């Protein structure tokens, strides 16, 4: 027994080192160094910089979440050498590596052997959404890591009968809620699961939800009284209200579209995990349940495929991170000149996503059947854990279903992908099985494909942005233009607009571009402007070089 335990410990350590070593190697290949923001993280970076240099908290008006743990985490990484986006990017990479270890640990707790558990973590970590978001100071990865940490704490408390871990889960859930309001989904899921476990109403059961709600309320009041509530803080609620005003039919259509997009994205990125598990029919409590699950999956797949055909839509279905051969939106003129993948590639991915979504639905229907209170089968997975994971996923997705587009982005799927992956593993957690060689090979091949896309795509995204900011600094320093006279794209314009503490009274797009720029930083020449300088950057996907142009407004000829 001791020998088996020692071998298991050695295997766990070996796979952990391999997983984190692969992650570190991928990060080095991408090269995260560069003092520039990506996407929305200029806003969060400004908050960290203000805290570091002025010793006060200031949220820009573009902030729509509580943000507190993110700011403190980034501040810690900026203490040794001062503020930089490189330090902030490293802070997220460290958090992301911790998230991989947590997923690996949860896989082990749910019955996977070390190898398949490491593959589970790799499927999550090299998913293009998780991988790309790890190279920024966006809140998505830190929030996902806090949510997964809370899930791990609650699962440990319930499966290993360690009450102290329940309160650790309460603390982590509260931190997740103080980062993004959606931490309440984990809190509510935990409270409902604990209520069912106890079998009666007790104050302890509602501690996760009560603590998260209290912390969020107190923090919001503190912001309003002493910092100032950002103009965008209530923007998500306003988007939902605007959608509701469009009427029932419009809202139902939006819900159907979001459900279909969720089906495709979550199905695509959890498909490799399905190959590590026994077929869903073998984990069902009865042949009747297996038949119902298969029929439901087929119906969902046909409905999703029909909708996509009618919409003439293919992956990527919703914008933001997964756009084409670049990761992150390139919000600057001339972005339509960037290389793109052939349409057939996206059509194939869409078909694979539909298959993955159908297989996931089949497995989730089987999982729901195990929650029936009369089932006492020896193969029944822990119902409290299953109820908790289903609750977390459902409550997280619920506010997004009617969210209009733009306003709903692919990066919001990230926590849901992790929860769905854990649910898939949970459904088979009591079924004796070993991952087949073909299943392991298929999952490993999927991870390899993700690496072959995500690493060069992220390298190119950072290389492009280095060149963009070199162009901006040249235009403002060498050519002597004021920063707000240069239109460098969304991140550049947002950084310079809010850097001096500019305030908004309501959400607006007026600051997205300077009113009358003298120069534009673009990816191609533009009519009415002449190129005065170019900056090249290396591109791996496809191999070659790209160019960023500094364009000066052409002089108007005298009449």
C-alpha positions as CSV (number, residue, x, y, z in Angstrom):
1,X,0.0,0.0,0.0
2,X,2.8,2.4,1.0
3,X,4.6,1.5,-2.3
4,X,1.5,2.3,-4.4
5,X,1.0,5.6,-2.6
6,X,4.6,6.5,-3.1
7,X,4.4,5.7,-6.8
8,X,1.3,7.8,-7.1
9,X,2.9,10.7,-5.4
10,X,5.9,10.5,-7.7
11,X,3.7,10.3,-10.8
12,X,1.7,13.3,-9.5
13,X,4.9,15.3,-9.0
14,X,6.3,14.2,-12.4
15,X,3.1,15.3,-14.3
16,X,2.9,18.5,-12.4
17,X,6.4,19.5,-13.3
18,X,5.8,18.5,-16.9
19,X,2.6,20.6,-17.1
20,X,4.1,23.7,-15.5
21,X,7.4,23.3,-17.4
22,X,5.4,23.1,-20.7
23,X,3.6,26.2,-19.7
24,X,6.8,28.1,-18.9
25,X,8.3,27.1,-22.2
26,X,5.3,28.3,-24.1
27,X,5.4,31.6,-22.3
28,X,9.1,32.1,-23.1
29,X,8.4,31.3,-26.8
30,X,5.7,33.9,-26.9
31,X,7.9,36.5,-25.1
32,X,5.6,38.4,-22.7
33,X,7.9,41.4,-22.4
34,X,6.5,44.7,-23.4
35,X,5.3,47.8,-21.6
36,X,2.0,48.2,-23.4
37,X,-1.6,47.3,-22.6
38,X,-3.9,44.8,-24.4
39,X,-7.6,45.2,-24.9
40,X,-9.2,46.7,-21.8
41,X,-6.3,46.2,-19.4
42,X,-5.0,49.8,-19.9
43,X,-7.9,50.8,-17.6
44,X,-6.9,48.3,-14.8
45,X,-3.2,49.2,-15.3
46,X,-3.9,52.9,-14.7
47,X,-5.5,51.9,-11.4
48,X,-2.4,50.0,-10.3
49,X,-0.1,52.8,-11.4
50,X,-2.1,55.3,-9.4
51,X,-2.0,53.1,-6.3
52,X,1.7,52.6,-6.7
53,X,2.7,56.2,-7.4
54,X,0.1,58.2,-5.5
55,X,-0.9,55.7,-2.8
56,X,-4.6,56.1,-3.5
57,X,-7.2,54.1,-5.2
58,X,-8.7,55.4,-8.4
59,X,-10.8,53.4,-10.8
60,X,-11.2,54.8,-14.3
61,X,-14.7,55.4,-15.5
62,X,-14.3,52.5,-17.9
63,X,-14.3,50.0,-15.0
64,X,-17.4,47.8,-14.8
65,X,-16.4,45.5,-11.9
66,X,-15.2,45.8,-8.3
67,X,-11.6,44.9,-9.3
68,X,-10.1,45.0,-5.8
69,X,-8.1,41.7,-5.7
70,X,-6.8,42.3,-9.3
71,X,-5.4,45.7,-8.3
72,X,-3.7,44.4,-5.2
73,X,-2.2,41.4,-7.1
74,X,-0.8,43.6,-9.8
75,X,0.5,46.1,-7.3
76,X,2.5,43.4,-5.6
77,X,4.2,42.5,-8.8
78,X,5.0,46.1,-9.5
79,X,6.7,46.7,-6.1
80,X,10.2,45.4,-7.0
81,X,10.9,47.4,-10.2
82,X,8.0,49.9,-10.5
83,X,5.0,50.0,-12.7
84,X,5.0,48.3,-16.1
85,X,2.7,46.2,-18.1
86,X,5.4,43.5,-18.3
87,X,5.1,43.1,-14.5
88,X,1.3,43.0,-14.7
89,X,1.5,40.4,-17.5
90,X,3.8,38.3,-15.4
91,X,1.3,38.6,-12.5
92,X,-1.4,37.0,-14.7
93,X,0.9,34.3,-16.0
94,X,1.7,33.3,-12.4
95,X,-2.0,33.2,-11.6
96,X,-2.7,31.2,-14.7
97,X,-0.1,28.6,-13.8
98,X,-1.7,28.3,-10.4
99,X,-5.0,27.8,-12.2
100,X,-3.5,24.9,-14.2
101,X,-2.3,23.3,-11.0
102,X,-5.8,23.7,-9.4
103,X,-7.5,22.0,-12.4
104,X,-5.0,19.2,-12.2
105,X,-5.7,18.8,-8.5
106,X,-9.5,18.8,-9.1
107,X,-9.1,16.2,-11.8
108,X,-7.2,14.0,-9.3
109,X,-9.9,14.5,-6.7
110,X,-12.6,13.5,-9.2
111,X,-10.9,10.2,-9.9
112,X,-8.5,10.8,-12.8
113,X,-5.0,9.3,-12.8
114,X,-2.1,11.8,-12.9
115,X,-1.6,11.5,-16.7
116,X,-5.2,12.2,-17.7
117,X,-5.5,14.9,-15.0
118,X,-2.4,16.7,-16.5
119,X,-4.0,16.4,-19.9
120,X,-7.3,17.9,-18.5
121,X,-5.2,20.8,-17.2
122,X,-3.4,21.2,-20.5
123,X,-6.7,21.2,-22.4
124,X,-7.8,24.1,-20.2
125,X,-4.4,26.0,-20.2
126,X,-3.6,25.8,-23.9
127,X,-7.2,26.6,-24.9
128,X,-6.6,29.8,-27.0
129,X,-8.9,31.8,-24.7
130,X,-7.2,30.9,-21.5
131,X,-3.7,31.0,-23.1
132,X,-4.2,34.4,-24.7
133,X,-5.8,36.0,-21.7
134,X,-2.9,34.9,-19.5
135,X,-0.7,37.4,-21.4
136,X,-2.6,40.4,-20.3
137,X,-3.9,42.1,-17.2
138,X,-7.5,41.4,-18.1
139,X,-9.6,40.1,-15.3
140,X,-10.8,36.9,-17.0
141,X,-8.0,34.5,-16.0
142,X,-7.6,35.8,-12.4
143,X,-11.3,35.6,-11.9
144,X,-11.4,32.1,-13.3
145,X,-8.5,31.0,-11.1
146,X,-10.2,32.4,-8.0
147,X,-13.5,30.7,-8.9
148,X,-11.7,27.4,-9.5
149,X,-9.8,27.8,-6.2
150,X,-13.1,28.3,-4.4
151,X,-14.5,25.2,-6.2
152,X,-11.5,23.1,-5.2
153,X,-11.9,24.2,-1.5
154,X,-15.6,23.3,-1.4
155,X,-15.0,20.0,-3.1
156,X,-12.2,19.2,-0.7
157,X,-14.5,20.1,2.3
158,X,-17.3,17.8,1.0
159,X,-15.4,14.8,-0.3
160,X,-12.7,14.6,2.3
161,X,-14.9,15.8,5.2
162,X,-12.7,18.7,6.2
163,X,-14.9,21.5,7.5
164,X,-12.1,24.1,7.5
165,X,-11.9,24.0,3.7
166,X,-15.5,25.1,3.6
167,X,-14.6,28.4,5.2
168,X,-11.6,28.7,2.9
169,X,-14.1,28.3,0.0
170,X,-16.2,31.1,1.5
171,X,-13.1,33.4,1.6
172,X,-12.1,32.6,-2.0
173,X,-15.6,33.1,-3.2
174,X,-15.8,36.5,-1.6
175,X,-12.5,37.4,-3.3
176,X,-13.8,36.3,-6.6
177,X,-16.9,38.5,-6.1
178,X,-14.8,41.5,-5.2
179,X,-13.0,41.0,-8.5
180,X,-16.1,40.4,-10.7
181,X,-19.7,40.4,-9.6
182,X,-20.2,37.0,-11.2
183,X,-18.4,35.4,-8.2
184,X,-21.9,35.4,-6.8
185,X,-22.6,32.4,-9.1
186,X,-20.1,30.3,-7.2
187,X,-21.4,31.6,-3.9
188,X,-25.0,30.7,-4.7
189,X,-24.0,27.3,-6.1
190,X,-22.1,26.6,-2.9
191,X,-24.9,27.7,-0.6
192,X,-27.5,25.6,-2.4
193,X,-25.3,22.5,-2.4
194,X,-24.5,22.9,1.3
195,X,-28.2,23.3,2.1
196,X,-28.9,20.0,0.3
197,X,-26.0,18.3,2.0
198,X,-27.2,19.4,5.4
199,X,-30.8,18.5,4.7
200,X,-32.1,21.5,6.6
201,X,-31.9,25.2,6.7
202,X,-28.8,26.4,8.6
203,X,-27.0,29.7,8.7
204,X,-23.7,27.9,7.7
205,X,-25.2,26.8,4.4
206,X,-25.8,30.4,3.3
207,X,-22.4,31.8,4.5
208,X,-20.9,31.8,1.0
209,X,-23.7,33.9,-0.5
210,X,-24.1,36.1,2.5
211,X,-20.4,36.8,2.7
212,X,-20.1,37.6,-1.0
213,X,-23.2,39.8,-1.1
214,X,-22.1,41.7,2.1
215,X,-18.6,42.3,0.7
216,X,-19.9,43.4,-2.7
217,X,-22.4,45.8,-1.1
218,X,-19.9,47.3,1.3
219,X,-17.3,47.7,-1.5
220,X,-19.8,49.4,-3.8
221,X,-20.8,51.8,-1.0
222,X,-17.2,52.6,-0.2
223,X,-16.5,53.3,-3.9
224,X,-19.5,55.6,-4.1
225,X,-18.6,57.5,-0.9
226,X,-14.8,57.8,-1.1
227,X,-13.6,56.9,-4.6
228,X,-16.4,57.6,-7.0
229,X,-18.5,55.0,-8.7
230,X,-17.2,54.5,-12.3
231,X,-19.5,55.6,-15.1
232,X,-19.4,52.0,-16.6
233,X,-19.9,50.3,-13.2
234,X,-23.6,49.7,-14.0
235,X,-23.1,49.2,-17.7
236,X,-23.8,45.4,-17.7
237,X,-27.2,45.9,-16.0
238,X,-28.0,48.7,-18.4
239,X,-27.3,46.5,-21.4
240,X,-29.7,43.9,-20.0
241,X,-32.4,46.6,-19.5
242,X,-31.8,47.9,-23.0
243,X,-32.3,44.4,-24.3
244,X,-35.5,44.0,-22.3
245,X,-36.9,47.2,-23.8
246,X,-36.6,45.6,-27.3
247,X,-39.5,43.2,-26.4
248,X,-40.0,39.6,-25.6
249,X,-39.4,38.2,-29.1
250,X,-36.1,40.1,-29.5
251,X,-35.0,38.9,-26.1
252,X,-35.9,35.3,-26.8
253,X,-34.0,35.4,-30.0
254,X,-31.0,36.8,-28.2
255,X,-31.2,34.0,-25.6
256,X,-31.4,31.4,-28.4
257,X,-28.3,32.9,-30.1
258,X,-26.3,33.0,-26.9
259,X,-27.3,29.4,-26.0
260,X,-26.2,28.3,-29.5
261,X,-22.8,30.1,-29.2
262,X,-22.3,28.6,-25.7
263,X,-23.1,25.2,-27.1
264,X,-20.5,25.6,-29.8
265,X,-17.6,27.2,-27.8
266,X,-17.9,25.1,-24.7
267,X,-18.4,22.0,-26.9
268,X,-15.3,22.7,-28.9
269,X,-13.0,23.3,-26.0
270,X,-14.2,20.4,-23.9
271,X,-14.2,17.8,-26.7
272,X,-10.7,16.6,-26.0
273,X,-11.7,15.8,-22.4
274,X,-14.5,13.6,-23.7
275,X,-11.9,11.3,-25.2
276,X,-10.3,10.8,-21.7
277,X,-13.6,9.5,-20.3
278,X,-15.7,6.4,-20.9
279,X,-18.6,6.9,-23.3
280,X,-21.6,8.7,-21.6
281,X,-23.8,5.6,-22.1
282,X,-21.5,3.6,-19.9
283,X,-21.8,6.1,-17.0
284,X,-25.6,6.3,-17.1
285,X,-27.6,4.8,-14.2
286,X,-29.9,2.8,-16.7
287,X,-30.3,2.1,-20.4
288,X,-33.4,4.3,-20.4
289,X,-31.4,7.3,-19.2
290,X,-28.7,6.5,-21.7
291,X,-31.3,6.6,-24.5
292,X,-32.8,9.8,-23.3
293,X,-29.4,11.4,-23.1
294,X,-28.4,10.3,-26.6
295,X,-31.7,11.6,-28.1
296,X,-31.3,14.9,-26.3
297,X,-27.8,15.3,-27.6
298,X,-28.8,14.5,-31.2
299,X,-31.7,17.0,-31.0
300,X,-29.4,19.7,-29.6
301,X,-26.8,19.0,-32.2
302,X,-29.3,19.1,-35.1
303,X,-30.9,22.3,-33.8
304,X,-27.5,24.0,-33.4
305,X,-26.3,22.9,-36.9
306,X,-29.6,24.1,-38.4
307,X,-29.4,27.5,-36.7
308,X,-25.8,28.0,-37.9
309,X,-26.7,27.1,-41.4
310,X,-29.6,29.5,-41.4
311,X,-27.5,32.2,-40.0
312,X,-24.7,31.3,-42.5
313,X,-22.4,31.5,-39.4
314,X,-19.1,29.8,-38.7
315,X,-16.6,30.0,-35.9
316,X,-15.6,32.4,-34.4
317,X,-19.2,33.2,-33.7
318,X,-18.7,36.0,-31.2
319,X,-15.8,38.4,-31.2
320,X,-13.0,39.5,-28.9
321,X,-10.2,37.0,-28.3
322,X,-10.6,34.4,-30.9
323,X,-10.8,36.5,-34.0
324,X,-8.8,34.8,-36.8
325,X,-5.1,34.3,-36.9
326,X,-4.6,36.9,-34.2
327,X,-5.7,36.7,-30.6
328,X,-7.3,39.8,-29.1
329,X,-9.2,42.3,-31.2
330,X,-6.9,44.5,-33.3
331,X,-8.7,47.9,-32.8
332,X,-6.8,50.1,-35.2
333,X,-7.2,51.2,-38.8
334,X,-6.2,48.7,-41.4
335,X,-6.8,45.6,-39.3
336,X,-8.7,44.1,-42.2
337,X,-5.4,43.7,-44.0
338,X,-4.1,41.1,-41.4
339,X,-3.7,37.5,-42.7
340,X,-6.7,35.3,-42.2
341,X,-7.3,31.5,-42.2
342,X,-9.3,30.0,-45.1
343,X,-13.0,29.8,-44.6
344,X,-13.0,26.0,-44.7
345,X,-10.8,25.9,-41.6
346,X,-13.5,27.7,-39.6
347,X,-16.3,25.6,-41.1
348,X,-14.5,22.4,-40.0
349,X,-14.0,23.8,-36.5
350,X,-17.7,24.7,-36.4
351,X,-18.6,21.2,-37.3
352,X,-16.3,19.8,-34.6
353,X,-17.8,22.3,-32.2
354,X,-21.3,21.0,-32.9
355,X,-20.2,17.4,-32.3
356,X,-18.4,18.4,-29.1
357,X,-21.5,20.3,-27.9
358,X,-23.7,17.3,-28.6
359,X,-21.4,14.9,-26.7
360,X,-21.2,17.3,-23.8
361,X,-25.0,17.6,-23.7
362,X,-25.3,13.8,-23.6
363,X,-22.9,13.6,-20.7
364,X,-24.6,16.5,-18.8
365,X,-28.0,14.8,-19.1
366,X,-26.5,11.7,-17.6
367,X,-25.1,13.8,-14.9
368,X,-28.4,15.4,-14.1
369,X,-30.0,12.0,-13.8
370,X,-27.5,11.1,-11.1
371,X,-28.8,14.0,-9.0
372,X,-32.2,12.3,-8.5
373,X,-32.6,11.9,-4.7
374,X,-33.8,8.2,-4.9
375,X,-30.6,7.0,-6.6
376,X,-28.3,5.1,-4.2
377,X,-26.3,3.2,-6.8
378,X,-22.7,2.4,-5.8
379,X,-21.6,4.1,-9.1
380,X,-23.4,7.3,-8.3
381,X,-21.0,10.2,-8.3
382,X,-21.1,12.5,-5.3
383,X,-24.4,14.4,-5.7
384,X,-23.4,17.4,-3.7
385,X,-20.4,18.0,-5.9
386,X,-22.5,17.6,-9.0
387,X,-25.2,19.9,-7.8
388,X,-22.6,22.5,-6.9
389,X,-20.9,22.4,-10.3
390,X,-24.3,22.4,-12.2
391,X,-25.3,25.4,-10.0
392,X,-22.1,27.3,-10.6
393,X,-22.4,26.8,-14.4
394,X,-26.1,27.7,-14.5
395,X,-26.0,30.8,-12.3
396,X,-22.9,32.0,-14.2
397,X,-24.5,31.6,-17.6
398,X,-27.9,33.0,-16.7
399,X,-27.2,36.8,-16.8
400,X,-25.3,36.3,-20.1
401,X,-28.1,34.6,-22.0
402,X,-30.1,37.8,-22.9
403,X,-26.9,40.0,-23.1
404,X,-27.0,41.8,-26.5
405,X,-24.0,41.9,-28.9
406,X,-21.8,43.9,-28.7
407,X,-21.5,43.4,-25.0
408,X,-21.1,39.6,-25.0
409,X,-17.7,38.3,-25.8
410,X,-16.0,34.9,-26.2
411,X,-13.8,35.4,-23.2
412,X,-16.9,35.2,-20.9
413,X,-17.0,31.5,-21.8
414,X,-13.7,30.8,-20.0
415,X,-15.1,30.0,-16.5
416,X,-17.9,28.0,-18.1
417,X,-15.5,25.9,-20.1
418,X,-13.6,24.9,-16.9
419,X,-16.8,24.1,-15.0
420,X,-18.2,22.0,-17.9
421,X,-14.9,20.1,-18.1
422,X,-15.1,19.4,-14.4
423,X,-18.7,18.3,-14.7
424,X,-17.8,15.9,-17.5
425,X,-15.1,14.3,-15.3
426,X,-17.5,14.2,-12.3
427,X,-20.1,12.2,-14.3
428,X,-17.6,9.3,-14.6
429,X,-15.9,9.8,-11.2
430,X,-17.3,6.5,-9.7
431,X,-17.1,4.4,-12.9
432,X,-13.9,2.2,-12.8
433,X,-12.0,3.1,-16.0
434,X,-8.6,3.9,-17.4
435,X,-8.2,6.3,-20.3
436,X,-7.7,4.3,-23.5
437,X,-4.5,4.8,-25.5
438,X,-6.5,6.2,-28.4
439,X,-8.3,8.6,-26.0
440,X,-5.1,9.9,-24.5
441,X,-3.6,10.2,-28.0
442,X,-6.6,12.2,-29.3
443,X,-6.6,14.5,-26.3
444,X,-2.8,15.0,-26.6
445,X,-3.2,15.7,-30.3
446,X,-5.8,18.3,-29.5
447,X,-3.5,20.0,-27.0
448,X,-0.7,20.0,-29.6
449,X,-3.0,21.6,-32.2
450,X,-3.9,24.3,-29.6
451,X,-0.3,24.9,-28.8
452,X,0.6,25.1,-32.5
453,X,-2.0,27.8,-33.0
454,X,-2.0,29.7,-29.7
455,X,1.7,30.2,-29.3
456,X,2.5,31.7,-32.7
457,X,-0.8,33.7,-32.7
458,X,-0.1,35.2,-29.3
459,X,3.5,35.9,-30.3
460,X,2.2,37.8,-33.4
461,X,-0.3,39.7,-31.3
462,X,2.4,40.9,-28.9
463,X,4.8,41.7,-31.7
464,X,2.2,43.7,-33.5
465,X,1.5,45.7,-30.4
466,X,5.2,46.3,-29.7
467,X,5.5,47.9,-33.1
468,X,2.2,49.8,-32.6
469,X,3.5,51.4,-29.4
470,X,6.9,52.1,-31.0
471,X,5.1,54.0,-33.7
472,X,3.1,55.9,-31.1
473,X,6.1,56.8,-29.0
474,X,8.0,57.9,-32.2
475,X,5.1,60.1,-33.3
476,X,4.8,61.8,-29.9
477,X,8.5,62.0,-29.0
478,X,10.3,62.4,-32.3
479,X,7.7,64.2,-34.3
480,X,6.5,66.2,-31.3
481,X,2.8,65.5,-31.5
482,X,0.7,65.6,-28.3
483,X,-0.6,62.1,-27.4
484,X,-4.2,63.0,-28.1
485,X,-3.3,64.2,-31.6
486,X,-2.4,60.7,-32.5
487,X,-5.0,58.1,-33.2
488,X,-3.3,54.8,-32.2
489,X,-6.4,52.7,-31.7
490,X,-8.5,51.8,-28.8
491,X,-5.8,50.9,-26.2
492,X,-3.6,53.9,-27.1
493,X,-6.5,56.3,-27.0
494,X,-8.0,55.0,-23.8
495,X,-4.6,55.1,-22.0
496,X,-3.9,58.7,-22.9
497,X,-7.4,59.9,-22.4
498,X,-7.8,58.6,-18.9
499,X,-4.1,58.8,-17.8
500,X,-4.6,62.3,-16.4
501,X,-7.7,61.3,-14.4
502,X,-10.3,62.3,-17.0
503,X,-13.9,61.5,-15.8
504,X,-17.1,60.6,-17.6
505,X,-20.7,61.2,-16.5
506,X,-22.1,58.3,-18.4
507,X,-20.9,55.5,-20.8
508,X,-19.9,56.9,-24.1
509,X,-17.7,56.1,-27.1
510,X,-16.6,59.7,-27.7
511,X,-13.2,59.1,-26.2
512,X,-12.4,56.0,-28.4
513,X,-10.9,58.2,-31.1
514,X,-9.4,61.8,-31.0
515,X,-11.8,64.2,-32.8
516,X,-9.3,65.6,-35.3
517,X,-6.1,63.5,-35.2
518,X,-3.0,64.9,-36.9
519,X,-1.5,61.4,-37.2
520,X,-2.9,57.9,-37.3
521,X,-1.1,54.7,-36.5
522,X,-2.4,52.0,-38.8
523,X,-1.8,48.7,-40.4
524,X,-2.2,50.0,-44.0
525,X,-2.0,53.3,-45.8
526,X,-5.2,55.4,-45.7
527,X,-6.7,57.9,-48.1
528,X,-6.0,61.5,-47.1
529,X,-2.9,60.6,-45.1
530,X,0.8,60.1,-46.1
531,X,3.1,57.6,-44.6
532,X,6.0,59.2,-42.8
533,X,7.5,56.2,-41.0
534,X,7.0,52.4,-40.9
535,X,7.8,49.9,-38.1
536,X,8.0,46.2,-39.0
537,X,7.3,43.2,-36.7
538,X,8.0,39.5,-37.1
539,X,5.0,37.3,-37.8
540,X,4.9,33.5,-37.3
541,X,1.4,32.8,-38.5
542,X,1.9,32.8,-41.5
543,X,5.7,33.3,-41.5
544,X,6.7,36.7,-42.7
545,X,6.7,40.3,-41.5
546,X,4.0,42.9,-40.8
547,X,4.2,46.7,-40.9
548,X,2.7,49.4,-38.8
549,X,2.5,52.8,-40.4
550,X,2.6,56.3,-39.0
551,X,0.4,58.3,-41.2
552,X,0.3,62.1,-41.2
553,X,-2.7,64.0,-42.5
554,X,-2.0,65.3,-46.0
555,X,-1.9,69.0,-46.4
556,X,-5.0,70.5,-48.0
557,X,-4.0,72.2,-51.3
558,X,-4.6,75.9,-51.4
559,X,-7.5,77.1,-53.5
